């Protein structure tokens, strides 16, 4: 499972995407806080084989990305331009919301190879 994340200053939205079908399975919105990160990781553990794809993991997603890496999770940084491109090419066209952006980040990591693994 690829869990895409759309980070914001006060909240993060996660969408789990099945890489075999590129289908969104579940979504979750958390506070951008340590308590929220713990909720997110607990939620993510329902998927034994998971990778995290965070849009802008060097910017707004930096703290979460490093927190996950410190817990031995596999995390990828997805450029905002890559998620925009996926969103543009998808059926929704220019539609934009946090769940769509999170799914686009997961799609980039799973299918397009435009993601870079985050290291400590």
N, C-alpha and C positions, 0 to 999 in steps of 0.2 A: 504494500500500500504506500502511496505517496501522499504525504500530508502537506498541502500547500498552505502558506500563511500570508495574509495581507496585514502587515503591521501598521498601526497608527500610534499616535502619542499616548492615548488613554486606553486603547483596546486593540486586540488582535483577533482576526477571524481566521479560523482553520477550516479547511475542507479536505476530507479524505477522498482520494481519487484512486480507483482501481486502474493500474497501469495497463492491464490486459485489454480493457474496454474503453479507457479514457472517460469513465463515467463517475460522476460525483456520488459518493455513498452517504456521507454524513458531514455535517458542519457544526461548528461550535464557536461561540464568541466568548472571549475572556477579557478580564481587565489586564492591562499591561503592568503587572505587578508580580512579585514573587509568588504570592498566593495564586494568582491566575496561572502562572507558569506551572505550578504544581498540579492544578486542575487539568491543564492541557496535557501534561505528560501522563497523568493517570488515564485520561480519556484516550490518548494515543496508544497506550499499552494494550488496548483491545485488539490491536493489529500487530501480531508478533513480528512480522517482517515489514518494518516501516522505514521510510526515509522521509526527512523533512525538507521541504523546499520553501525557503523564505524569500519573499520579494524584498530586495534592498537589504540584505543581511549585513551589509557594511554601514547602513544608515539607521533608519528607524527600527530595523529588526536585529541590530547588533547585540543588544543585551540578551534577548531571547536566544539568538543563535549560539552565543558563547555559553549561555546557561545550559542549553541542550548538549552541546559538544562536551562540556565538563561532566555530563552524565552519560558519556559514551554513546550518544545518539549520533547517527549519520545525518549531517545537515548540508544542504546546498544553498548557495546564494544565487538568486535569479534576478537578473537585471530588470528594472521596470520597463525598459524598452521591449524586452522579450515577452513579458506578460501582455503588454499593450498590443504587440503583434499577434499573439495567439487570440486575444479577445477580438481583435479586428477581423481575423479570419474565421472566427467561430460563427455559428448561426445567429448569435445575438448582435453581430455587427459592433456598433459603438456602445452598446449597453454596458454600463459599468456599475458594479456594486461590490461590496467586500467579499461576498461569497464567490462571485464570478472571478474576481481578481485572485483569490486564494486558489480556486480551481485552475486558473490559467498558470499560476506559478507551479502547481503540481504537474500540469500538462507539459510545461517547458522542461522540467526536470526529467519526466518520464519518457517523453517522446522526441524532444527536439535537441537534446544534448547541449543546450545553451547555458547550463548551470555549472557553477564551480563549487567544489567541495570546500566547506568552511573548516579551517584548522584553528587550534587554540592560539 
